Amino acid sequence: MKRIYISSNILSSVGYDPTNKTLEVEFLCGDVYQYFNVPHTVFAEITKTTIHTISMHDWMCDSYQCKKLRV
């Protein structure tokens, strides 16, 4: 999935596949996660802001099924 680089305190890049509603997030530490059945509005909000917290990942995993791709 193609990701865009963003200016963030914990994220390096994010990508979104609208066909599958899959959000892919790369954290500055190198971890990459995919979150499934995510509305496009969530992707849009993430790309609009530069302030993210590690609790974002916890919230995303509580709200959407997720899979870690790499460390």
C-alpha positions in Angstrom: 0.0 0.0 0.0 1.3 3.4 -0.9 1.7 5.6 2.2 2.2 9.4 2.5 4.8 10.8 4.9 3.3 13.1 7.6 4.7 15.4 10.2 3.8 13.9 13.5 5.2 13.3 17.0 4.8 9.5 16.7 3.8 8.6 13.1 6.0 8.4 10.1 3.5 7.6 7.3 -0.1 6.6 6.7 -1.9 5.0 3.8 -5.5 4.1 3.0 -7.1 1.7 0.6 -10.7 2.9 0.0 -11.7 -0.4 -1.8 -10.9 -2.5 1.3 -11.2 0.3 3.8 -7.8 -0.6 5.2 -5.7 2.0 7.0 -1.9 1.4 7.2 0.1 3.3 9.8 3.9 3.4 10.2 5.1 4.6 13.6 8.4 6.4 14.0 9.7 3.4 15.9 9.3 1.3 12.7 6.2 -0.6 13.7 3.6 -0.9 10.9 0.0 -1.8 11.5 -3.0 -2.3 9.3 -6.5 -1.5 10.6 -9.5 -3.0 8.8 -13.0 -1.6 7.9 -11.9 2.0 8.7 -14.0 4.8 7.3 -12.2 7.3 5.1 -13.1 10.0 7.6 -10.7 8.5 10.1 -7.8 8.5 7.5 -8.7 12.2 6.7 -8.6 13.2 10.3 -5.2 11.5 10.9 -3.7 13.3 7.9 -5.1 16.7 9.0 -3.5 16.8 12.4 0.2 16.7 13.5 -0.6 15.7 17.1 -0.9 12.0 17.7 -0.5 9.9 20.8 0.3 6.3 21.4 -3.2 5.9 22.8 -4.4 6.4 19.2 -3.1 2.9 18.4 -4.9 1.5 21.5 -8.2 3.3 20.4 -7.8 2.0 16.8 -7.2 -1.6 18.0 -10.3 -1.3 20.3 -12.4 0.1 17.4 -11.0 -1.9 14.4 -9.4 -5.2 13.8 -5.7 -4.7 13.4 -2.6 -6.7 12.3 1.0 -5.8 13.0 3.0 -6.1 9.7 6.5 -5.5 11.0 8.6 -4.3 13.9 
